[in-house]
C-alpha cells in the first residue's frame, strides 16, 4: 500500500546542497543514482529481515 510522502523543504535543501550543474543530479555519481541505490538497499534489507526474521 502506498501512502503520500511529503519531502520537507529542509530535506530538499540538504539533498541539493552540492548541486552546481545538471550532472550533479543525473550524472554517473549523481544524486538520482545515489537515491536509487539507497532505496533499493533499504527495500532489500527490509525484505531480508522479513523473510529471515
Backbone as JSON, one array per atom type, in Angstrom:
{
  "sequence": "XXXXXXXXXXXXXXXXXXXXXXXXXXXXXXXXXXXXXXXXXXXXXXXXXXXXX",
  "N": [[0.84, -1.17, 0.0], [0.61, 2.16, -0.89], [1.5, 5.3, 0.47], [1.0, 8.82, 0.71], [3.86, 10.78, 0.51], [5.6, 13.43, 1.93], [8.11, 15.65, 1.15], [10.13, 17.63, 3.02], [11.0, 21.12, 2.77], [13.47, 21.57, 3.97], [14.74, 19.06, 3.88], [14.97, 18.75, 1.1], [16.67, 20.92, 0.6], [18.98, 20.0, 1.89], [19.58, 17.73, 0.33], [20.13, 18.93, -2.1], [22.28, 20.53, -1.62], [24.91, 20.47, -2.67], [24.54, 20.89, -5.32], [25.48, 21.96, -8.46], [25.51, 21.76, -11.2], [23.68, 20.2, -13.93], [24.67, 17.55, -14.17], [25.27, 16.86, -11.6], [22.93, 15.92, -10.61], [22.01, 14.0, -12.48], [24.21, 12.64, -13.44], [26.87, 10.12, -13.59], [27.64, 9.62, -10.9], [25.6, 10.93, -9.69], [22.96, 12.56, -7.78], [20.43, 11.3, -8.23], [21.13, 8.65, -8.9], [22.42, 7.89, -6.53], [20.29, 8.09, -4.7], [18.53, 6.15, -5.74], [20.06, 3.82, -5.38], [20.29, 3.79, -2.56], [17.59, 3.52, -1.83], [16.92, 1.02, -2.96], [18.69, -0.66, -1.57], [17.68, -0.3, 1.04], [15.08, -1.35, 0.75], [15.65, -4.01, 0.02], [16.97, -4.83, 2.33], [14.87, -4.69, 4.18], [13.18, -6.64, 3.13], [14.79, -8.94, 3.43], [15.0, -9.0, 6.23], [12.35, -9.46, 6.87], [11.91, -12.0, 5.74], [13.89, -13.58, 6.96], [13.61, -13.12, 9.62]],
  "CA": [[0.0, 0.0, 0.0], [1.39, 3.4, -0.99], [0.97, 6.47, 1.16], [1.59, 10.06, 0.21], [5.04, 11.2, 1.25], [5.94, 14.83, 1.72], [9.51, 15.98, 1.39], [10.2, 18.98, 3.58], [11.96, 21.99, 2.11], [14.77, 21.38, 4.6], [15.33, 17.84, 3.31], [15.36, 19.05, -0.28], [17.85, 21.78, 0.68], [20.12, 19.14, 2.23], [19.9, 16.89, -0.82], [20.62, 19.75, -3.21], [23.3, 21.45, -1.11], [26.1, 20.48, -3.51], [24.13, 20.97, -6.72], [26.05, 23.06, -9.21], [25.23, 21.58, -12.62], [22.75, 19.07, -14.12], [25.33, 16.26, -13.96], [25.24, 16.56, -10.16], [21.69, 15.17, -10.38], [21.78, 12.88, -13.4], [25.47, 12.04, -13.87], [27.21, 8.77, -13.13], [27.6, 9.59, -9.44], [24.66, 11.98, -9.33], [22.01, 12.37, -6.68], [19.4, 10.32, -8.58], [21.72, 7.31, -8.79], [22.65, 7.64, -5.11], [18.98, 7.85, -4.07], [18.03, 4.86, -6.21], [20.86, 2.79, -4.7], [19.91, 3.76, -1.14], [16.22, 2.98, -1.72], [16.94, -0.41, -3.26], [19.33, -1.33, -0.43], [16.75, -0.27, 2.18], [13.99, -2.28, 0.46], [16.19, -5.37, 0.11], [17.22, -5.11, 3.75], [13.58, -4.93, 4.82], [12.71, -7.95, 2.64], [15.59, -9.98, 4.09], [14.59, -9.04, 7.64], [11.01, -10.06, 6.92], [11.99, -13.43, 5.43], [14.78, -14.31, 7.86], [13.2, -12.89, 10.99]],
  "C": [[0.89, 1.24, 0.0], [0.69, 4.5, -0.2], [1.66, 7.7, 0.6], [2.74, 10.47, 1.11], [5.33, 12.65, 0.91], [7.4, 15.04, 2.07], [9.57, 17.42, 1.86], [11.19, 19.82, 2.79], [13.38, 21.83, 2.67], [15.49, 20.15, 4.05], [15.8, 18.09, 1.89], [16.59, 19.96, -0.31], [19.1, 20.97, 0.99], [20.55, 18.31, 1.03], [20.54, 17.69, -1.95], [21.74, 20.71, -2.81], [24.52, 21.55, -2.03], [25.78, 20.56, -4.99], [24.74, 22.19, -7.38], [25.71, 22.98, -10.69], [24.34, 20.35, -12.78], [23.38, 17.7, -13.86], [25.37, 15.87, -12.48], [23.97, 15.79, -9.79], [21.64, 13.9, -11.2], [23.05, 12.18, -13.85], [25.72, 10.68, -13.26], [27.18, 8.63, -11.62], [26.62, 10.62, -8.9], [23.69, 11.57, -8.24], [20.96, 11.32, -7.01], [19.92, 8.9, -8.43], [21.95, 6.95, -7.31], [21.35, 7.34, -4.38], [18.42, 6.49, -4.46], [18.75, 3.71, -5.49], [20.44, 2.66, -3.23], [18.52, 3.17, -0.94], [16.18, 1.48, -1.97], [17.58, -1.18, -2.11], [18.41, -1.39, 0.78], [15.64, -1.29, 1.97], [14.47, -3.72, 0.56], [16.47, -5.77, 1.55], [15.93, -5.42, 4.49], [13.03, -6.3, 4.41], [13.48, -9.08, 3.33], [15.19, -10.12, 5.55], [13.25, -9.74, 7.79], [11.09, -11.58, 6.7], [12.84, -14.22, 6.43], [14.44, -14.1, 9.33], [14.07, -12.02, 11.76]]
}
